[in-house]
Amino acid sequence: MKKVILSILLLMIMAASAAYNQRDYIIALINGTRYSPEELHTQIKDNKASLKDELQKYTEATFDDITAEDEEKLLKGEITLEEISEKYKLSFDDKDSKITSNVNDSESTNNDGSSSNSDKSKAIDKAVSSSVSQMYALKATFVSELGEVARQAYTEYTSLPKEKQNSEGKSEVVINNINKVSQLEQNCDAKVEYLLSDLQSELEQLNGDTEIIQVLRNSYEEEKEIKKSYYLSLYYKQ
């Protein structure tokens, strides 16, 4: 069962990626055949560690990204978003997950109305911490939804007549679900971009270093690209 679900999921990711972004698909295809799943799994972990180190240049806040192992469990339905939320202290409620920082807040101003360096630093750390945590939550939500689509596709596949439960049947199921997978990725991309735009506005208001925006954007895109290569490598290894 799990092997069939994985096979359907990988086919959907390949097809959706090709439809959504040809360039990313080609890169993922090349790296998916060049590297083993183990090598790409290591690259995912290295990317997460690299981002954590890079963030320390811009903020004193500390971060714990979801491990590659827990993301795989989330994809397979072996762990829930609620368990991820509890383990990593993430909020999946849009109303609570974004904590806005206002430089004009009375708590962060001196008697003359100017914001102190200490208050600004705390406000920047709060803004960055909130945004990074929400980015982790968005990625986790995407992985969870992707796994759910795969399981629904599996149900669709097993509902086919026995004579159609083959490669042709898998292709039929994949075609029926390409748009769902592609839309999930586009929605996640849009939410991440909105989040980064919002963070940039906050940092500009606080006279903070906005270079962190590109750091976060690059890390997100690179991790997504490596993950696609990883999924493709699993497919070729079957």
KAPE-V79297 format. One record per residue. N is the residue number from 1. SS is DSSP state (h for helix, s for strand, l for the rest). D_LAST is the distance of its C-alpha to the last C-alpha in Angstrom with 1 decimal. Layout:
n-><N N>
ss-><SS SS>
d_last-><D_LAST D_LAST>
This chain:
n-><1 2 3 4 5 6 7 8 9 10 11 12 13 14 15 16 17 18 19 20 21 22 23 24 25 26 27 28 29 30 31 32 33 34 35 36 37 38 39 40 41 42 43 44 45 46 47 48 49 50 51 52 53 54 55 56 57 58 59 60 61 62 63 64 65 66 67 68 69 70 71 72 73 74 75 76 77 78 79 80 81 82 83 84 85 86 87 88 89 90 91 92 93 94 95 96 97 98 99 100 101 102 103 104 105 106 107 108 109 110 111 112 113 114 115 116 117 118 119 120 121 122 123 124 125 126 127 128 129 130 131 132 133 134 135 136 137 138 139 140 141 142 143 144 145 146 147 148 149 150 151 152 153 154 155 156 157 158 159 160 161 162 163 164 165 166 167 168 169 170 171 172 173 174 175 176 177 178 179 180 181 182 183 184 185 186 187 188 189 190 191 192 193 194 195 196 197 198 199 200 201 202 203 204 205 206 207 208 209 210 211 212 213 214 215 216 217 218 219 220 221 222 223 224 225 226 227 228 229 230 231 232 233 234 235 236 237 238>
ss-><l h h h h h h h h h h h h h h h h h h h l h h h h h h h h h h h h h l l h h h h h h h h h h h h h h h h h h h l l l l l l l l l l l l h h h h h h h h h l l l l h h h h h h h h l l l l l h h h h l l l l l l l l h h h l l l l l l l l h h h h h h h h h h h h h h h h h h h h h h h h h h h h h h h h h h h h h h h h h h l l l h h h l l h h h h h h h h h h h h h h h h h h h h h h h h h h h h h h h h h h h h h h h l l l l l h h h h h h h h h h h h h h h h h h h h h h h h h h h l>
d_last-><14.0 12.3 8.8 10.6 12.5 9.7 8.4 12.1 12.9 10.7 12.2 15.5 15.5 14.8 17.5 19.9 19.7 20.5 23.4 24.8 24.8 23.9 24.7 22.4 19.6 20.2 20.4 17.2 15.5 17.1 16.4 12.8 12.5 15.3 14.4 11.9 11.0 13.9 16.2 15.8 16.3 19.5 20.5 20.5 22.7 24.9 25.5 26.7 28.9 30.3 31.3 33.0 35.0 35.9 37.2 39.7 41.5 42.4 43.0 43.9 41.7 38.7 35.2 32.2 29.1 26.4 24.1 20.4 19.8 22.0 20.5 17.1 19.1 21.0 18.0 16.8 20.5 21.1 24.1 26.5 28.3 31.5 30.1 28.9 32.4 34.1 32.1 32.4 35.7 34.4 36.1 34.3 37.7 38.6 42.2 41.8 38.9 40.9 44.0 46.3 48.7 52.0 54.1 57.2 56.7 59.9 58.1 57.0 60.3 63.4 66.9 67.3 64.2 62.0 58.7 58.7 56.2 55.0 54.6 52.7 50.4 49.7 49.2 46.8 44.8 44.8 43.7 40.8 39.8 39.8 37.8 35.1 34.8 34.5 31.9 29.8 30.5 29.5 26.1 25.6 26.8 24.4 21.3 22.8 23.5 20.1 18.7 21.5 20.7 17.1 18.7 21.4 19.0 17.4 21.0 21.7 18.8 20.0 23.5 22.8 24.3 22.1 22.2 20.6 17.7 15.2 13.7 17.3 17.9 15.0 16.5 19.8 19.0 17.5 20.8 22.8 21.5 21.1 24.7 24.2 21.5 23.5 26.7 25.4 24.6 28.0 29.8 28.5 29.3 32.8 33.5 32.6 34.8 37.6 37.3 37.6 40.5 42.3 41.8 43.2 46.3 46.9 46.6 49.0 51.4 51.3 51.5 48.2 45.9 43.6 41.4 39.2 38.2 36.4 34.8 33.3 32.3 30.6 28.7 27.5 26.4 24.7 22.8 21.6 20.5 18.6 16.9 15.8 14.5 12.7 11.0 10.1 8.8 6.4 5.4 5.5 3.8 0.0>
